[in-house]
Amino acid sequence: MHNFKELKVWQKSIELAVEVYRATSFLPSDERFGLISQMKRCSVSIPSNIAEGSGRGSGAQFKYFLNIS
């Protein structure tokens, strides 16, 4: 099991997600269920996949989830 919180890529992806949430707060509210939703889900999926992959049993599976993210 990898400690994903120590990985720079995970730390940077968290920073990216925070920035995306901040940036989307300035977009028109009529985009809330379209563009804003997609941007938020996309940014959150990166650190989520890294964290999920770190809990997998093998290095190959971890690499697979890193590739997805």
C-alpha positions as a Markdown table, in Angstrom:
| # | Residue | x | y | z |
|---|---|---|---|---|
| 1 | Met | 0.0 | 0.0 | 0.0 |
| 2 | His | 1.3 | 3.4 | -1.0 |
| 3 | Asn | 0.9 | 6.5 | 1.1 |
| 4 | Phe | -0.8 | 8.6 | -1.5 |
| 5 | Lys | -0.8 | 11.8 | 0.7 |
| 6 | Glu | 3.0 | 11.9 | 0.4 |
| 7 | Leu | 2.9 | 11.9 | -3.4 |
| 8 | Lys | 3.5 | 15.3 | -5.0 |
| 9 | Val | 1.1 | 14.4 | -7.8 |
| 10 | Trp | -1.7 | 13.8 | -5.2 |
| 11 | Gln | -0.9 | 17.1 | -3.4 |
| 12 | Lys | -0.9 | 19.0 | -6.6 |
| 13 | Ser | -4.2 | 17.4 | -7.7 |
| 14 | Ile | -5.8 | 18.5 | -4.5 |
| 15 | Glu | -4.6 | 22.1 | -5.1 |
| 16 | Leu | -6.0 | 21.9 | -8.6 |
| 17 | Ala | -9.4 | 20.8 | -7.3 |
| 18 | Val | -9.5 | 23.6 | -4.8 |
| 19 | Glu | -8.6 | 26.1 | -7.6 |
| 20 | Val | -11.3 | 24.7 | -9.9 |
| 21 | Tyr | -13.9 | 25.0 | -7.1 |
| 22 | Arg | -12.8 | 28.6 | -6.6 |
| 23 | Ala | -12.8 | 29.5 | -10.3 |
| 24 | Thr | -16.2 | 27.9 | -10.9 |
| 25 | Ser | -17.7 | 30.1 | -8.2 |
| 26 | Phe | -17.3 | 33.0 | -10.7 |
| 27 | Leu | -19.1 | 31.3 | -13.5 |
| 28 | Pro | -22.8 | 32.1 | -14.2 |
| 29 | Ser | -25.2 | 30.1 | -12.1 |
| 30 | Asp | -27.1 | 28.8 | -15.1 |
| 31 | Glu | -24.0 | 26.6 | -15.8 |
| 32 | Arg | -24.3 | 24.9 | -12.4 |
| 33 | Phe | -25.6 | 21.6 | -13.8 |
| 34 | Gly | -23.5 | 21.8 | -17.0 |
| 35 | Leu | -20.0 | 23.1 | -17.2 |
| 36 | Ile | -19.5 | 23.7 | -13.5 |
| 37 | Ser | -20.6 | 20.2 | -12.5 |
| 38 | Gln | -18.3 | 18.6 | -15.1 |
| 39 | Met | -15.3 | 20.7 | -14.1 |
| 40 | Lys | -15.8 | 19.9 | -10.4 |
| 41 | Arg | -16.3 | 16.2 | -11.0 |
| 42 | Cys | -13.2 | 16.0 | -13.3 |
| 43 | Ser | -11.0 | 17.8 | -10.8 |
| 44 | Val | -12.0 | 15.6 | -7.9 |
| 45 | Ser | -11.6 | 12.4 | -9.9 |
| 46 | Ile | -7.8 | 12.9 | -10.2 |
| 47 | Pro | -6.9 | 12.7 | -6.5 |
| 48 | Ser | -9.7 | 10.1 | -6.0 |
| 49 | Asn | -8.2 | 7.7 | -8.5 |
| 50 | Ile | -4.7 | 8.2 | -7.0 |
| 51 | Ala | -6.1 | 7.4 | -3.5 |
| 52 | Glu | -8.1 | 4.4 | -4.8 |
| 53 | Gly | -5.1 | 3.0 | -6.6 |
| 54 | Ser | -2.9 | 3.3 | -3.6 |
| 55 | Gly | -5.1 | 1.0 | -1.7 |
| 56 | Arg | -4.9 | -1.8 | -4.3 |
| 57 | Gly | -2.8 | -4.8 | -3.6 |
| 58 | Ser | -0.3 | -4.6 | -6.4 |
| 59 | Gly | 2.0 | -2.0 | -8.1 |
| 60 | Ala | 0.4 | -2.9 | -11.4 |
| 61 | Gln | -3.0 | -1.9 | -10.2 |
| 62 | Phe | -1.6 | 1.3 | -8.6 |
| 63 | Lys | 0.0 | 2.2 | -12.0 |
| 64 | Tyr | -3.4 | 1.5 | -13.7 |
| 65 | Phe | -5.2 | 4.0 | -11.4 |
| 66 | Leu | -2.4 | 6.5 | -11.9 |
| 67 | Asn | -2.9 | 6.2 | -15.6 |
| 68 | Ile | -6.7 | 6.7 | -15.2 |
| 69 | Ser | -6.2 | 9.8 | -13.1 |
